[in-house]
Amino acid sequence: MALMQEELAADLRELGAASWLLRFGVRGWNGSAEGGPSPVIDARRALDRVREDHPGVPVVLLGHSMGARTAIAVAGNPAVTGVVALAPWIEPGDSDRHLAGRRLIAAHARADRVTSFGNTAAFVERARTVARSAQMVDMGPLDHAMLRERRRWNEFAAGAVAEIIGSPTL
């Protein structure tokens, strides 16, 4: 994600947006549902800091795999207007309630062998009942790591952020 964030920074500046890369203090989900150590704690702290430093500014969360799952889990923060989820790690029991009133744009490749395209599709369908909008884009034969055809993933990510913030696409 560091490479993606670096490559997207200029495109996002053109939209009038800033970007930050969050590094989680833990690896894995680690019992997040049970309140154990998780990336959710780090994401909540980061959102509190963004709200403190930039009050009133709408926030779009962009995450890949576990980062996308984390973004969805903290999307209920009042600053968040939407989530861009790239090859998200979604489990059937994951809640969509945090997306109430938010926009969700997910992208998943059918060739992904790490996270489930089907789980993402089912989650997006469920999220349509609570989210302001929820859509999924099939990235076709790409893989989970987002290294092959990296520019295509980056263009998708920048376009999805632009769509959520209401800016003309790049």
N, C-alpha and C positions, 0 to 999 in steps of 0.2 A: 504494500500500500504506500510505502514511502515514495517509490518511483512514480506511482500514479498521482499522488498528491503533488509532487514536484512538477510533473508534466501538466496537470490540470490547473495549477495556480494561476498561470497567465490567462487561460481561458476564463476562469472564474473572475479574475480582476476585471476583464472586459465586461462582465455582467454586473459589475459593481459589488461583487461578493468577495469575501476573504475565506481562506481555508486554513484549517489546522489539522494536524495529524495527532490522534490520540494513541498513545502506547499504553496498553493495559498492564497493570501491575501483576496480573496472574495469567496463567495459561489455561485454556480450557474453560468449560462452563462451571465446573467445580461446585455443583450443588446450588446453582443460582436460584432454582425454584424453591429450595428449602432455606434460603437466606444465607447460604455459605459464601465464601469468597467468590467473587465473580467480576467480570468486566463491567457489569451493570453499575457497580459502586463507582468505578473510575469514570464511567460515562456521565453519571449523575453529577459528580464533582466538577467535571469539565463543563457541563451545561450550566451549573450554578456560576462558574467563573465567567463564562461567556455572557450570561445574563447580567452579571455584576459589571463587567467591563463594557458591555454594549447593550444597555437597557433598551427594550422595545424593538430590537432588530430581529426579524424573523430568521429562524435557523432551519436549515435543511441538513439532515444527517445522511451521510453517504458511507456505506459500509460494505465490506466483502466478507462472505462466509460468516464466521462468528461475529465479526464487526457488524454485519447486517442484522444478525439476530439481536445483538446488543442494541443497535439503533432502534429496532422495533420495540424492544422492551422498555426503552426510556422515552419513546415518542410522545408520551403523555405530558411531558414537560411543557408548561405554557408557552415557551419560546419557540417550540418546534412546530413548523408548518407542514413538513413532509419528510419522507424517508425515501432514499434511493438505495435499493438493496440489490447487490451484485452477488450472484450465486449464493444466496443466503442459506445458512444452515438453519433449517426450519424442521421442527419435530411436530408430529400430529397434534400434540396437546398444547402447543404454544398459543398464548392468548393474543387475540387481535384487539382487545379492548383499548390498548394504549394508542391505537390509530384513530380513535373516535374524532371526527372532524378534521383529520389530517389527510394528506395525499400520500399514496404509496405508489412508487414505480419500481417494479422488480424486473431483473433480467437474469435469465438462467439459460445455460447451454444444455441441450439434450445429451451431449457427449460427456457431461460432468459425471465423474465416477466417485467424487468425494462427497458432494451434497446432492440431495434429491430434487430433480426437476419436478417430479410429481408432487412432492410435499409443498414446494413453492407454489405451484399452480393451484393446489387445493387451498392453501393459506390465502392467496390473493383473492380467490373466489369468496372465501369466508369473510375476508376483510371488507369486501364491497358492501356488506350489511352495516358496517359501522364507520368506515372511512368516508371522507369527503369524496374521494375517488381512489380506485385501486386498479392498476393495470400491470400486465406482465408481458414482457417481450422475450420471445424465443431467440436466443443467440446462436441457434443451430449447432454446428459441429465444433464450436470452441470448447476449451477445457476449463477446469476449475481455477487453475493458477493465473489465468488472465495474462499470461506472457505471450502466448501465440496470438497474433493479431491484436497486440496490446492497444494499438491506436483505435481499433474498432470499439473496444471496451471503454477507452477514454472518451471517445466521441459520444458514445451512448451516455456515459456518466455526466458529462458536461451538458448535453442536451436535456437530460432528465432534470438536472438541477435548474437549468434555465426555465424549463416548463413549470416546475413547481413554484419558482419565485416570480413567474409571470414576465420574464424577459424574453426578448426575441432570441431565437436559437442562434447559435454561433455559426 
